[in-house]
């Protein structure tokens, strides 16, 4: 994937808007919810922060991908869930409050885990003479600038002007999904001649990552006797990663456009699998949470 105005400017800006929209939906109580629903939070974070990178590494190794693509899988697996998972959870009758809480906590933790996981992937898959080291401190600062800072700005607006934030939050959340979709379409158009080749290279790998993590997320929650809405939420949070962040890290931080291919292809696949979840559960009005939810959307 070649660098272009879309990848160098529009993607970082869209990511900032997306994370700002997430901040508009957050309150400090969302972080306190870890003490209210500890089992659901624990299972969700275990799937996202531990099992997802392990599964990503297994797929990248088993599929015998090229070095850049294998590292791209690890970058994707290191990314937390994004606003897209919150929207799909809402449309699938999942526990929206739990989804936003998991996204907020995983986004915060990921500023530390992303450099560690990516450096592990670089050391494992890049051959001699191609080795790249991701500077941990610099990367943490960069990730904070494009994720945590806009989240905090959104939370500040929510705390100071709650009515404005609630009205603006719904618009920004929908706009974020539309912006992401337009960006993905722009990337496809920009790379239209190479896109079939990208799918041949990593389509099966990222598809497996998406489906396996959603499956494990859903049934690990069911085995823990969580409610159906909570199980739907954990499935989506485990399987729908922030592909936009993955592309930004690949191109803006690592300066390696080839590593962004898995995230770009994944962004298309997750729209389809997320749509299947909406079709399966979104129409079922009997899907009710066993605990009261906080209205966030």
C-alpha positions, -999 to 999 in steps of 0.1 A, spaced: 0 0 0 15 33 -11 15 65 10 -9 91 -2 -28 121 11 -54 97 25 -30 77 46 -7 106 57 -34 132 65 -70 120 64 -64 88 83 -48 105 114 -74 133 113 -102 107 111 -87 87 139 -86 118 161 -123 125 154 -132 89 161 -114 89 194 -129 123 203 -163 109 197 -155 80 220 -145 106 247 -178 124 243 -196 91 253 -174 85 284 -177 95 320 -154 86 349 -181 62 360 -173 41 329 -139 34 343 -154 26 377 -176 -1 361 -147 -25 363 -157 -28 400 -194 -32 391 -190 -60 365 -155 -74 373 -161 -108 356 -173 -93 323 -144 -67 323 -119 -94 331 -130 -118 304 -133 -90 278 -98 -76 286 -82 -111 287 -96 -118 252 -84 -84 238 -51 -79 255 -38 -115 258 -56 -140 236 -58 -117 205 -21 -112 202 -14 -149 209 -39 -159 182 -25 -132 158 10 -146 163 -2 -182 157 -19 -172 125 10 -151 112 34 -181 119 11 -208 106 1 -190 74 38 -185 65 32 -148 55 60 -125 43 78 -106 71 60 -73 65 25 -89 64 33 -110 95 43 -79 114 11 -62 100 -10 -90 116 8 -84 150 1 -46 147 -35 -53 141 -37 -78 170 -21 -51 192 -48 -26 185 -77 -22 209 -113 -22 199 -126 11 184 -157 31 181 -169 7 154 -173 -21 180 -194 2 202 -217 10 172 -220 -26 162 -227 -36 198 -255 -11 200 -270 -23 167 -266 -59 178 -285 -54 211 -254 -59 231 -244 -42 264 -234 -8 251 -221 4 284 -198 -26 288 -186 -21 252 -176 15 258 -160 6 291 -139 -21 275 -129 2 246 -119 29 270 -98 6 293 -82 -13 265 -73 20 247 -56 32 278 -37 0 284 -27 -3 248 -4 27 249 19 4 268 12 -29 252 12 -18 215 50 -10 214 58 -43 233 37 -65 210 49 -48 178 85 -50 189 80 -87 196 65 -91 161 94 -72 145 120 -94 163 102 -126 153 94 -119 117 118 -94 102 149 -111 88 186 -101 93 193 -68 78 157 -58 79 153 -55 116 133 -25 128 130 -14 164 100 6 175 111 32 201 89 25 231 88 59 248 84 78 215 57 54 203 38 58 236 38 96 232 26 93 196 -2 68 204 -13 90 233 -14 120 210 -37 103 185 -59 83 209 -58 93 246 -56 131 241 -88 132 219 -105 109 243 -96 132 272 -108 162 253 -141 145 246 -145 136 283 -138 172 292 -165 184 269 -188 157 284 -180 168 320 -184 206 313 -212 206 288 -231 173 292 -261 183 271 -240 195 242 -218 164 245 -248 140 244 -262 157 213 -229 160 196 -218 125 206 -245 108 186 -237 128 155 -200 123 159 -204 85 165 -224 81 133 -201 105 115 -171 85 127 -185 53 112 -192 71 79 -157 87 79 -141 54 84 -162 38 57 -153 66 33 -116 64 42 -117 26 36 -134 32 2 -107 58 -6 -80 33 2 -96 7 -20 -99 31 -49 -64 43 -44 -51 7 -44 -78 -7 -67 -53 -25 -90 -35 -41 -61 -64 -48 -38 -72 -83 -52 -36 -92 -46 -38 -79 -10 -68 -101 -4 -50 -131 -18 -20 -124 4 -37 -118 37 -75 -122 33 -76 -157 48 -53 -147 76 -72 -116 88 -105 -133 82 -94 -161 106 -82 -136 131 -115 -118 130 -138 -149 132 -117 -169 157 -115 -140 182 -152 -133 179 -160 -170 184 -137 -173 214 -150 -140 228 -186 -151 226 -182 -186 240 -158 -176 267 -184 -152 280 -211 -178 277 -190 -203 296 -186 -177 323 -224 -175 325 -225 -139 314 -257 -126 298 -264 -128 261 -259 -90 256 -226 -92 275 -215 -122 254 -224 -103 222 -204 -73 234 -173 -93 243 -174 -111 209 -175 -78 191 -148 -62 213 -126 -92 208 -131 -94 170 -135 -58 158 -102 -40 162 -92 -4 155 -79 -10 119 -75 28 114 -50 29 143 -32 -1 128 -28 17 94 -16 49 111 10 30 132 23 12 101 25 43 79 31 72 102 52 56 130 69 26 113 70 43 79 63 9 63 32 10 40 34 -28 34 27 -35 71 -6 -16 67 -21 -41 42 -35 -65 69 -53 -37 87 -67 -23 54 -81 -57 44 -93 -64 79 -113 -32 80 -133 -44 50 -139 -79 65 -150 -67 99 -178 -46 83 -191 -79 69 -188 -100 101 -201 -71 122 -231 -69 98 -237 -106 104 -239 -100 141 -264 -72 136 -285 -95 114 -283 -124 139 -290 -105 171 -301 -70 162 -335 -81 150 -341 -102 182 -361 -80 206 -358 -107 232 -321 -100 237 -322 -82 270 -295 -75 295 -299 -91 329 -285 -59 345 -295 -23 339 -275 -6 312 -262 30 312 -274 48 281 -243 61 263 -253 63 227 
